[in-house]
Amino acid sequence: MTLMRKFNATWPDYLEDYFGKDSSDNVWFPKAALNNPAVNIIEAKDEFFIELAVPGFDKEDFKIDLQNNVLTIGTKKEHSLKDSDKRYSKREFVFGPFEKTFVLPKSIDGEKIEASYKNGILEISIPKKEEAKVKEPKAIEIK
């Protein structure tokens, strides 16, 4: 059972299955259209972590919202692809606006969510409510 599921992905999984994870050389899907950062979702004993690989941004560029257990992470920052004094023979860096949305389980404590950005990784800590935390096994005495 998935505790956190991706919601509103840019491309459906079946397209990735057909074209592969890196469709940057595909005529139908240019690299700019795939500006969707890689994500790790980690479940620890007391919390979840969402990590996004988003180099080239400043922490002020991000907007993170939680509404009705839907976490939305995005940015509006764009870099110009037109540099009059530079001529690229290959250009793979893509910095553009993105938005990722996650439906969180009801077992999270939304009031205590924290985010940090360091070395191109945006990390969001999502604590679990006390009743959802993994408890140590309790020995039951037989009478």
N, C-alpha and C positions, 0 to 999 in steps of 0.2 A: 504494500500500500504506500503510495507516495504522500509524504507529509506536506511537501511544498510542490506545487506544479507550476510550470511555465504557462503563462497566459498571454495571448496576443503576440505570438512570435512573428517575426518579419516574414519568414518563408516556412511553409508547412514541412514537417519532417519527411514526407514522401518525396518532396523535391530534392532535399539533401540526399536521400537514399539513391535517387536516380542520378543526380549530377555530382554527388560527392560533397564533402564538407567545404572544400575550397572551390567555389565556382567562379573565381575571379577571372579566369581566362575564357569564360563562356560568353558568347555574343549576346545571349538573352539576359544575362544577369551581370551587369558591369559591377566592378569592385565598389564603386560609390553607393550602389543600391544595397550592398551587403554590409553596411557600416553598423554591425551589430556586435558589441563586445562579447568576448568569451566570458562565461560565468561558471563559477564553482558554487555548489550548495553543499554545506557541511552541517551535519547534525552532531552536536556534542551532548554530553549528559544534561547540561542545564540550559543550552541555547542552540540556536541555529546561526550559521554565518553564511552570508552571501558575499562572494568576492567577484568583482568585475575587473577585467584587464582593460584599463582605459588610459594608456599613456598619452601625454601631450596635452592634458587638461590641467586646470587649477581647481582647487577644491571649491572655489566660488562659482565654477561653471556648472556644478551639479544641482539638481533639484530632486529631493526625495520626499514623497508624500505617502501617508497611510490613510486610507479611507475604507471603512467596512472590511477590514482585513485584506485589502488589496494594496500591495506595496508597489509604487511606481517610482522608477529611477530613470532620470533622463538629463539631457543637456541640450542646449540650443546653440552651442559654440560651433562655428563653421570657419574653416580655413579656405582661403581662396585657392582655386586650382589654377588660376591664371597668374603667372609671374612674368612680367614683361622682360626682365633681364635674365631669366633662366630658361634653358632649354633642356628638358629631361629626355633621356633616352629610355628610361623606365621610371615609373612612379607608382609605388604601392602604398605609401602612407595615405590613409584616409582618416581625416578628422572631421566629423560632421555631427549634426544633431542625431540623437538616438533616444529611444524610450523603451524600457523593458518593464513589464508588469508581472507581478507574482501574486498568486492567491495564497495567503498564509493560513495555516491552521488556526482554529479557534483557541488552541492551547497556548498561544503566544501572549506575552505581556507588551502590548503596543506602546504603553507609556514609557517603557525603558529602552526602546530601540536607540542604538547609537551608531554613528558612522565615522570612519576615518579614511583619509586618503594619503598614501605614502608610496613613493617609487612606482607610480603608475597603476597602483592597485587600490580600488575603492572597496573597503570592507565594511559590511553592515552587520552588526551584532543584534540578534533578535532573541531576547531572553524568553524562556518558557515560564508559564505560570507555575506556582509552587506545586499544584496538584498534577501537573503534567511532567514534572521532573522524574527521572529514573531513580527509584528508591533502591537501597541496598536490600538484599534478601533478608527476611526476618525468619528466625528459627521458631517453629511452632512446637511447644511442649506437648507431649502426649500424656494425658491423664489417665 
